[in-house]
Amino acid sequence: MTKSNKCQLMENALLRILEPKELMAGRSFTNVEHISEDREVLIYMARQVCMVLETDIASLQGERPIYVDEPDGRWHRYFIPSPMTLLNAQKIYVVGFFGQKKNEIPSDYLGDLSDRLVERIPSYPEILSYSTMALKNGDFSNLVLLSNEEVKLKWMDGGTHNKAVERSSGYYLSVRINNGVLSDGVLQPDSLCITQVKYCDYRESPAWKAERLLSKR
């Protein structure tokens, strides 16, 4: 058993399981209204992935991400290593990351970890798309599209991902991770169903963690 797997087992033992509409006093980032709000952001990001596939597919053929800014100037980064595989995928598994960062954190706090994570993607053919968008409140969101769920464990077992997790407590106040399914493929983003939300509150040590199950679809 790897070190990361042992840590995962320990974390699961302390994991709080939330009911679909359960409220947590003092932890507003877990409020249930965020589920629909996050879903709308992820649907928008999936639509933007479709737009890039339609208008910039030639730029996606390399092994580097491309940037296509939002109309209001916010940056949006896309890395789609195999566009045709993504287009032809019938059922796509979704991971949506939303981090609430601390105030007055240096912009270079995470160093090149984000770039190094992107560089690892070609080693995982199950990762169909990885995009990051700046949000209007100064935070950002990630949309990851996968051909299967098993790749999540492989990805999390990597050294670069573990390094990013270790540094998260110094950068974020809290984190939400949405898991879901695009049952009709990327060309039908409105079909997105959020099945589970994971929460992490770094204001405590060790971090408070919880999980909310929504659907088995």
Residue, then its C-alpha position, 0 to 999 in steps of 0.5 A: m500500500t502506498k503512502s498516499n493510499k494509507c493517508q486516504l484511509m486515515e482521512n476516510a475514517l474522519l470524513r463527515i457524511l452530510e445529508p443532501k440538504e444538511l446545513m453546517a453552521g460556520r461553514s458557509f462554503t458547504n451551503v447547498e445553494h453552491i451545488s446549483e451555482d457550481r453546476e452552472v459554472l461547470i456547464y458554462m465551462a463545458r460549453q466553452v470547451c465545445m466552443v474551443l473544439e469548434t473554433d480552435i481545434a488546430s491549436l489543441q493538437g500540441e502538448r501545451p495548453i491554450y488560452v482563450d480569454e473570457p469576454d470580460g478579460r478573465w483568463h481561461r486555460y484549456f488543455i485537451p490532448s485528444p480532441m476527437t477522443l473527447l468528442n466521441a466519448q459517450k459518457i464522461y465523468v466530471v470533476g469540478f474544483f472550486g477553491q476559496k483562497k486566502n487574502e493577501i496570498p502571493s500570486d506565486y505561492l504555488g509556484d509552477l505546480s499548476d503547470r507541472l500538473v498540466e504537463r502530466i496529463p498526456s501520461y493519463p489518456e483517460i483525462l480528456s480535458y483539463s480547463t481552468m477559469a478565473l472567476k469574477n470574485g478572484d478565485f478560480s475553478n477547474l473542470v476535468l473531463l474523464s473517460n472513467e473514474e479509476v484514473k482519479l486514483k492514479w492521478m492523486d497518487g502522483g508526486t506532483h498532485n501530492k505536493a499541490v495538496e500539501r501546499s493547499s492549506g497555506y493557499y486556501l481557506s476551503v475547497r469544494i470538489n464536485n463529482g458528476v457525469l455528462s451522460d450524453g457527452v461533452l456536446q450536451p453540457d446541460s446533461l451534467c448531473i452532480t453526484q457528489v460534493k467533497y468539502c475541505d476546511y483548512r481553517e482547522s488542523p487537521a483539516w475538516k473534511a466532509e462528503r455529500l452524496l446526491s445521486k447514484r446516476 
